[in-house]
Amino acid sequence: RMHQTALFLPAPSRMFSMPWLLSHVLLAGTAQDELPAVTVSRLWAQYADRMIRQDVDGLTDLFTADARFMEPNQDDLVGRALIRARIKAAASQATRTTDYRVTPREVIGSNGFILDQGDYIQTIAPNGVARRVVDVYGRYFAIWAEQPGSTWKIARLMISPKRQPPPR
């Protein structure tokens, strides 16, 4: 939940760093029961769990009704129905996700939105052959929107696989 708070700055005669000032300006007027970084870590854990279990409906429910999902060289998917179709198609392929790790690198929350940028590693294996796994490394940018009842959903998600490290 968001609450109104006061913003206190040091006396103008004191030197202070720009990052300190920017962090306080971004959070001016709001405080949350849970820090944005804690919120996104919890939500990405839910996302990973649902992806590994191939829970199409559960994964789709983490997106807002008008969400936008963006991948390189693909048309944007706008709306939960198109995102669900993409998730369902991925779940029906001959491979499955066996692990999904997200590392948020920069998280900023303000006025009902959380901006979240970081890295992910998706471990994929052919169905029935767990020993032939492949790790896909990538970056993401997400915008989380606060919903009624203080829940959070993905409003925008852009993923971009990175150049993969050579096999060992």
GROMACS elastic network, one bead per residue, 0.5 to 0.9 nm:
[ bonds ]
;  ai    aj funct       b0    kb
    1    31     6  0.79949   500
    1    32     6  0.55599   500
    1    33     6  0.60518   500
    1    34     6  0.81649   500
    1   112     6  0.85350   500
    1   146     6  0.87991   500
    1   149     6  0.86728   500
    1   150     6  0.58485   500
    2    29     6  0.89370   500
    2    30     6  0.57511   500
    2    31     6  0.56263   500
    2    32     6  0.50893   500
    2    33     6  0.74805   500
    2   110     6  0.86923   500
    2   111     6  0.73327   500
    2   112     6  0.74462   500
    2   150     6  0.88622   500
    3    29     6  0.74842   500
    3    30     6  0.52519   500
    3    31     6  0.53303   500
    3    32     6  0.66353   500
    3    33     6  0.86994   500
    4    28     6  0.84542   500
    4    29     6  0.50133   500
    4    30     6  0.50080   500
    4    31     6  0.67080   500
    5    28     6  0.72337   500
    5    29     6  0.50888   500
    5    30     6  0.57453   500
    5    31     6  0.65908   500
    6    28     6  0.71481   500
    6    29     6  0.63001   500
    6    30     6  0.84221   500
    7    24     6  0.74296   500
    7    25     6  0.81121   500
    7    27     6  0.86364   500
    7    28     6  0.58147   500
    7    29     6  0.70828   500
    8    24     6  0.86922   500
    9    12     6  0.82639   500
    9    21     6  0.81400   500
    9    24     6  0.85008   500
   10    13     6  0.81891   500
   10    14     6  0.66978   500
   10    15     6  0.86152   500
   10    16     6  0.80334   500
   11    14     6  0.57765   500
   11    15     6  0.88054   500
   12    15     6  0.76418   500
   16    19     6  0.87601   500
   16    20     6  0.71399   500
   16    21     6  0.73950   500
   17    20     6  0.54427   500
   17    21     6  0.65543   500
   17    22     6  0.88590   500
   18    21     6  0.50908   500
   18    22     6  0.60686   500
   18    23     6  0.85386   500
   19    22     6  0.50674   500
   19    23     6  0.60099   500
   19    24     6  0.85717   500
   20    23     6  0.53108   500
   20    24     6  0.64047   500
   20    25     6  0.87102   500
   21    24     6  0.52693   500
   21    25     6  0.61199   500
   21    26     6  0.86282   500
   22    25     6  0.50022   500
   22    26     6  0.60369   500
   22    27     6  0.85518   500
   23    26     6  0.52741   500
   23    27     6  0.63556   500
   23    28     6  0.85854   500
   23   108     6  0.85544   500
   24    27     6  0.51492   500
   24    28     6  0.58343   500
   25    28     6  0.50103   500
   25    29     6  0.86396   500
   26    29     6  0.86255   500
   26    30     6  0.88841   500
   26   108     6  0.78834   500
   26   109     6  0.78468   500
   26   110     6  0.66194   500
   27    30     6  0.56591   500
   27    31     6  0.70680   500
   27   108     6  0.84967   500
   27   109     6  0.72776   500
   27   110     6  0.59979   500
   27   111     6  0.85356   500
   28    31     6  0.81242   500
   28   110     6  0.83675   500
   29   110     6  0.87189   500
   29   111     6  0.84709   500
   30   110     6  0.68706   500
   30   111     6  0.69513   500
   31    34     6  0.86461   500
   31    35     6  0.84964   500
   31   110     6  0.85474   500
   32    35     6  0.62216   500
   32    36     6  0.78966   500
   32   109     6  0.89485   500
   34    37     6  0.83576   500
   34    38     6  0.65276   500
   34    39     6  0.64553   500
   35    38     6  0.53025   500
   35    39     6  0.63202   500
   35    40     6  0.89065   500
   35   109     6  0.82172   500
   36    40     6  0.62248   500
   36    41     6  0.85560   500
   36   107     6  0.65355   500
   36   108     6  0.66392   500
   36   109     6  0.56099   500
   36   110     6  0.88779   500
   36   114     6  0.66333   500
   36   115     6  0.88773   500
   36   116     6  0.89043   500
   37    40     6  0.53474   500
   37    41     6  0.61597   500
   37    42     6  0.86416   500
   37   104     6  0.76113   500
   37   106     6  0.82403   500
   37   107     6  0.57313   500
   37   108     6  0.77913   500
   37   109     6  0.84762   500
   37   114     6  0.88813   500
   37   116     6  0.83664   500
   38    41     6  0.51828   500
   38    42     6  0.62178   500
   38    43     6  0.86578   500
   39    42     6  0.52480   500
   39    43     6  0.62155   500
   39    44     6  0.86603   500
   39   152     6  0.84158   500
   40    44     6  0.59241   500
   40    45     6  0.84213   500
   40   104     6  0.77745   500
   40   107     6  0.80887   500
   40   114     6  0.81981   500
   40   116     6  0.75963   500
   40   144     6  0.82959   500
   40   152     6  0.88480   500
   41    44     6  0.52092   500
   41    45     6  0.62357   500
   41    46     6  0.88183   500
   41   102     6  0.79630   500
   41   103     6  0.80400   500
   41   104     6  0.73861   500
   42    45     6  0.51856   500
   42    46     6  0.65568   500
   42    47     6  0.88311   500
   43    46     6  0.50842   500
   43    47     6  0.62088   500
   43    48     6  0.86619   500
   43    62     6  0.84034   500
   43   152     6  0.80076   500
   43   153     6  0.85266   500
   44    48     6  0.60342   500
   44    49     6  0.84708   500
   44   101     6  0.82148   500
   44   102     6  0.65767   500
   44   103     6  0.89149   500
   45    48     6  0.51276   500
   45    49     6  0.61311   500
   45    50     6  0.86317   500
   45   100     6  0.86765   500
   45   101     6  0.81000   500
   45   102     6  0.80337   500
   46    49     6  0.51175   500
   46    50     6  0.61681   500
   46    51     6  0.85183   500
   46    59     6  0.83345   500
   46    62     6  0.86739   500
   47    50     6  0.53156   500
   47    51     6  0.61081   500
   47    52     6  0.86653   500
   47    58     6  0.84313   500
   47    59     6  0.62054   500
   47    62     6  0.73920   500
   47   100     6  0.86088   500
   48    51     6  0.50533   500
   48    52     6  0.60974   500
   48    53     6  0.85416   500
   48    59     6  0.87646   500
   48    99     6  0.73251   500
   48   100     6  0.52722   500
   48   101     6  0.70090   500
   48   102     6  0.81749   500
   49    52     6  0.52946   500
   49    53     6  0.62234   500
   49    54     6  0.85067   500
   49    55     6  0.84875   500
   49    59     6  0.88981   500
   49    99     6  0.85088   500
   49   100     6  0.80344   500
   50    53     6  0.51063   500
   50    54     6  0.59130   500
   50    56     6  0.75233   500
   50    57     6  0.88356   500
   50    58     6  0.62206   500
   50    59     6  0.55949   500
   51    55     6  0.62038   500
   51    56     6  0.76620   500
   51    58     6  0.86950   500
   51    59     6  0.65949   500
   51    87     6  0.88356   500
   51    91     6  0.85941   500
   51    96     6  0.89283   500
   51    97     6  0.68400   500
   51    98     6  0.85830   500
   51    99     6  0.84898   500
   51   100     6  0.77100   500
   52    55     6  0.77354   500
   52    96     6  0.75542   500
   52    97     6  0.53543   500
   52    98     6  0.55751   500
   52    99     6  0.63148   500
   52   100     6  0.73163   500
   53    56     6  0.86668   500
   53    97     6  0.83926   500
   53    98     6  0.85718   500
   54    57     6  0.89081   500
   54    58     6  0.87489   500
   54    59     6  0.81327   500
   54    87     6  0.85628   500
   54    88     6  0.84063   500
   54    91     6  0.59823   500
   54    96     6  0.80518   500
   54    97     6  0.80818   500
   55    58     6  0.52802   500
   55    59     6  0.59892   500
   55    60     6  0.84395   500
   55    88     6  0.89389   500
   55    91     6  0.86049   500
   56    59     6  0.52862   500
   56    60     6  0.60434   500
   56    61     6  0.85640   500
   56    84     6  0.67630   500
   56    85     6  0.88497   500
   56    87     6  0.61712   500
   56    88     6  0.59286   500
   56    91     6  0.76153   500
   57    60     6  0.50496   500
   57    61     6  0.60663   500
   57    62     6  0.89518   500
   57    84     6  0.73075   500
   57    87     6  0.89788   500
   57    88     6  0.88328   500
   58    61     6  0.51254   500
   58    62     6  0.69003   500
   59    62     6  0.55249   500
   59    63     6  0.77019   500
   59    84     6  0.81161   500
   59    87     6  0.79583   500
   60    63     6  0.57259   500
   60    64     6  0.86454   500
   60    80     6  0.66039   500
   60    81     6  0.83925   500
   60    83     6  0.68564   500
   60    84     6  0.54677   500
   60    87     6  0.75988   500
   61    64     6  0.74261   500
   61    65     6  0.87147   500
   61    80     6  0.79999   500
   61    84     6  0.88436   500
   61   153     6  0.79016   500
   62   152     6  0.77966   500
   62   153     6  0.50640   500
   62   154     6  0.60816   500
   63    66     6  0.80180   500
   63    67     6  0.58780   500
   63    68     6  0.85867   500
   63    79     6  0.85002   500
   63    80     6  0.65693   500
   63    83     6  0.84114   500
   63   144     6  0.87298   500
   63   152     6  0.87562   500
   63   153     6  0.50372   500
   63   155     6  0.61530   500
   63   156     6  0.82512   500
   64    68     6  0.86643   500
   64    79     6  0.76427   500
   64    80     6  0.67719   500
   64   144     6  0.88812   500
   64   145     6  0.78582   500
   64   147     6  0.86297   500
   64   152     6  0.87845   500
   64   153     6  0.55668   500
   64   154     6  0.58619   500
   64   155     6  0.54055   500
   64   156     6  0.86352   500
   65    78     6  0.87952   500
   65    79     6  0.55316   500
   65    80     6  0.51149   500
   65    81     6  0.82045   500
   65   155     6  0.82223   500
   66    78     6  0.62715   500
   66    80     6  0.64147   500
   66   155     6  0.70116   500
   66   156     6  0.89554   500
   67    77     6  0.80248   500
   67    78     6  0.57341   500
   67    79     6  0.50956   500
   67    80     6  0.63344   500
   67    83     6  0.82114   500
   67   153     6  0.88193   500
   67   154     6  0.66500   500
   67   156     6  0.55700   500
   67   157     6  0.79907   500
   68    76     6  0.65374   500
   68    77     6  0.55664   500
   68    79     6  0.63524   500
   68    80     6  0.83322   500
   68    83     6  0.80712   500
   68   154     6  0.85160   500
   68   155     6  0.63579   500
   68   157     6  0.63948   500
   68   158     6  0.82458   500
   69    76     6  0.57813   500
   69    77     6  0.50799   500
   69    78     6  0.65269   500
   69    79     6  0.84606   500
   69    83     6  0.69396   500
   69   155     6  0.84493   500
   69   156     6  0.60012   500
   69   158     6  0.59840   500
   69   159     6  0.81681   500
   70    74     6  0.73062   500
   70    75     6  0.72630   500
   70    77     6  0.65864   500
   70    78     6  0.88364   500
   70   156     6  0.79008   500
   70   157     6  0.61103   500
   70   159     6  0.63761   500
   70   160     6  0.86246   500
   71    74     6  0.56352   500
   71    75     6  0.75668   500
   71    76     6  0.70729   500
   71    77     6  0.88724   500
   71   157     6  0.86198   500
   71   158     6  0.60257   500
   71   159     6  0.54337   500
   71   160     6  0.62997   500
   71   161     6  0.87941   500
   72    75     6  0.82959   500
   72   158     6  0.85424   500
   72   159     6  0.74979   500
   72   160     6  0.62483   500
   72   161     6  0.82648   500
   74    77     6  0.85810   500
   77    80     6  0.83967   500
   77    81     6  0.89113   500
   77    82     6  0.57514   500
   77    83     6  0.59350   500
   77    86     6  0.83573   500
   78    81     6  0.81754   500
   78    82     6  0.64260   500
   78    83     6  0.71015   500
   79    82     6  0.57679   500
   79    83     6  0.64211   500
   79    84     6  0.87047   500
   80    83     6  0.50318   500
   80    84     6  0.59120   500
   80    85     6  0.85771   500
   81    84     6  0.51050   500
   81    85     6  0.62988   500
   81    86     6  0.88160   500
   82    85     6  0.50677   500
   82    86     6  0.63454   500
   82    87     6  0.87169   500
   83    86     6  0.51365   500
   83    87     6  0.62383   500
   83    88     6  0.85795   500
   84    87     6  0.50688   500
   84    88     6  0.60182   500
   84    89     6  0.85136   500
   85    88     6  0.50557   500
   85    89     6  0.60936   500
   85    90     6  0.86118   500
   86    89     6  0.51072   500
   86    90     6  0.62109   500
   86    91     6  0.86394   500
   87    90     6  0.51065   500
   87    91     6  0.61743   500
   87    92     6  0.87653   500
   88    91     6  0.50486   500
   88    92     6  0.63436   500
   89    92     6  0.52514   500
   89    93     6  0.67651   500
   90    93     6  0.55604   500
   90    94     6  0.89449   500
   90    95     6  0.84261   500
   90    96     6  0.81550   500
   91    94     6  0.84367   500
   91    95     6  0.79817   500
   91    96     6  0.67861   500
   91    97     6  0.86668   500
   92    95     6  0.81311   500
   92    96     6  0.84826   500
   93    96     6  0.72503   500
   93   126     6  0.89905   500
   93   127     6  0.86541   500
   94   125     6  0.87116   500
   94   126     6  0.59098   500
   94   127     6  0.57465   500
   95   124     6  0.64567   500
   95   125     6  0.54276   500
   95   127     6  0.51323   500
   95   128     6  0.88010   500
   96   123     6  0.84505   500
   96   124     6  0.55421   500
   96   125     6  0.55946   500
   96   126     6  0.62763   500
   96   127     6  0.61529   500
   97   100     6  0.70999   500
   97   122     6  0.67455   500
   97   123     6  0.56986   500
   97   125     6  0.64825   500
   97   126     6  0.88754   500
   98   122     6  0.78398   500
   98   123     6  0.55799   500
   98   124     6  0.57224   500
   98   125     6  0.66071   500
   98   130     6  0.82524   500
   98   133     6  0.83320   500
   99   121     6  0.79782   500
   99   122     6  0.59423   500
   99   124     6  0.72717   500
   99   135     6  0.89750   500
  100   120     6  0.71665   500
  100   121     6  0.58316   500
  100   123     6  0.61977   500
  100   124     6  0.88645   500
  101   119     6  0.83682   500
  101   120     6  0.54866   500
  101   121     6  0.52188   500
  101   122     6  0.64863   500
  101   123     6  0.85456   500
  102   118     6  0.72686   500
  102   119     6  0.58958   500
  102   121     6  0.66259   500
  102   122     6  0.86251   500
  103   117     6  0.86286   500
  103   118     6  0.55753   500
  103   119     6  0.51949   500
  103   120     6  0.60743   500
  103   121     6  0.86585   500
  104   107     6  0.68534   500
  104   116     6  0.65576   500
  104   117     6  0.57962   500
  104   119     6  0.64285   500
  104   120     6  0.84465   500
  104   140     6  0.88797   500
  105   116     6  0.76049   500
  105   117     6  0.57756   500
  105   119     6  0.72473   500
  106   115     6  0.79113   500
  106   116     6  0.58543   500
  106   117     6  0.52859   500
  106   118     6  0.65509   500
  107   114     6  0.68359   500
  107   115     6  0.56650   500
  107   117     6  0.65459   500
  107   118     6  0.86369   500
  108   113     6  0.83404   500
  108   114     6  0.55829   500
  108   115     6  0.51955   500
  108   116     6  0.66453   500
  109   112     6  0.73546   500
  109   113     6  0.56896   500
  109   115     6  0.62465   500
  109   116     6  0.85585   500
  110   113     6  0.55175   500
  110   114     6  0.64320   500
  110   115     6  0.85849   500
  111   114     6  0.84341   500
  111   146     6  0.87900   500
  112   144     6  0.83422   500
  112   145     6  0.59819   500
  112   146     6  0.50032   500
  112   147     6  0.81711   500
  112   152     6  0.89314   500
  113   143     6  0.67571   500
  113   144     6  0.55762   500
  113   146     6  0.61323   500
  113   152     6  0.87090   500
  114   142     6  0.80484   500
  114   143     6  0.56960   500
  114   145     6  0.66390   500
  114   146     6  0.82394   500
  114   152     6  0.89974   500
  115   141     6  0.75685   500
  115   142     6  0.60528   500
  115   144     6  0.65580   500
  116   140     6  0.81422   500
  116   141     6  0.57631   500
  116   142     6  0.50813   500
  116   143     6  0.62213   500
  116   144     6  0.77161   500
  117   139     6  0.76094   500
  117   140     6  0.57491   500
  117   142     6  0.63149   500
  117   143     6  0.87949   500
  118   138     6  0.86533   500
  118   139     6  0.57307   500
  118   140     6  0.55845   500
  118   141     6  0.66860   500
  118   142     6  0.88362   500
  119   137     6  0.74657   500
  119   138     6  0.56656   500
  119   140     6  0.60384   500
  119   141     6  0.88322   500
  120   136     6  0.81051   500
  120   137     6  0.59006   500
  120   138     6  0.52673   500
  120   139     6  0.59593   500
  120   140     6  0.72828   500
  120   161     6  0.87442   500
  121   135     6  0.63032   500
  121   136     6  0.55481   500
  121   138     6  0.64116   500
  121   139     6  0.87654   500
  122   134     6  0.81747   500
  122   135     6  0.56104   500
  122   136     6  0.50950   500
  122   137     6  0.65793   500
  122   138     6  0.82707   500
  123   133     6  0.64095   500
  123   134     6  0.55990   500
  123   136     6  0.62855   500
  123   137     6  0.88117   500
  124   130     6  0.88262   500
  124   132     6  0.84922   500
  124   133     6  0.54422   500
  124   134     6  0.52470   500
  124   135     6  0.63009   500
  124   136     6  0.76224   500
  125   128     6  0.81171   500
  125   129     6  0.65482   500
  125   130     6  0.56862   500
  125   131     6  0.75091   500
  125   132     6  0.58590   500
  125   134     6  0.63794   500
  125   135     6  0.89279   500
  126   129     6  0.53721   500
  126   130     6  0.68199   500
  126   131     6  0.87943   500
  126   132     6  0.69320   500
  126   133     6  0.73078   500
  127   130     6  0.73128   500
  129   132     6  0.60303   500
  129   133     6  0.81121   500
  130   133     6  0.63152   500
  135   164     6  0.83152   500
  136   161     6  0.69403   500
  136   162     6  0.79544   500
  136   163     6  0.89313   500
  136   164     6  0.68329   500
  137   160     6  0.87005   500
  137   161     6  0.57444   500
  137   162     6  0.56313   500
  137   163     6  0.74830   500
  137   164     6  0.63141   500
  137   165     6  0.84766   500
  138   159     6  0.69679   500
  138   160     6  0.54046   500
  138   163     6  0.80491   500
  138   164     6  0.85925   500
  139   158     6  0.83662   500
  139   159     6  0.58445   500
  139   160     6  0.52463   500
  139   161     6  0.62051   500
  139   162     6  0.67992   500
  140   157     6  0.70581   500
  140   158     6  0.54586   500
  140   160     6  0.61502   500
  140   161     6  0.85237   500
  141   156     6  0.79062   500
  141   157     6  0.58645   500
  141   158     6  0.52269   500
  141   159     6  0.66415   500
  141   160     6  0.89073   500
  142   154     6  0.68271   500
  142   155     6  0.75109   500
  142   156     6  0.54230   500
  142   158     6  0.63832   500
  142   159     6  0.85745   500
  143   153     6  0.85197   500
  143   154     6  0.59812   500
  143   155     6  0.55391   500
  143   156     6  0.50257   500
  143   157     6  0.66073   500
  144   152     6  0.61446   500
  144   153     6  0.53915   500
  144   155     6  0.54953   500
  144   156     6  0.71244   500
  144   157     6  0.87257   500
  145   151     6  0.84442   500
  145   152     6  0.55666   500
  145   153     6  0.54969   500
  145   154     6  0.62612   500
  145   155     6  0.59028   500
  145   156     6  0.88959   500
  146   149     6  0.84463   500
  146   150     6  0.60086   500
  146   151     6  0.57569   500
  146   153     6  0.66129   500
  146   154     6  0.89873   500
  147   150     6  0.56114   500
  147   151     6  0.51231   500
  147   152     6  0.56209   500
  147   153     6  0.70257   500
  148   151     6  0.65736   500
  148   152     6  0.87285   500
  149   152     6  0.89947   500
  154   157     6  0.67585   500
  161   164     6  0.80643   500
  162   165     6  0.89837   500
  164   167     6  0.87228   500
  165   168     6  0.87658   500
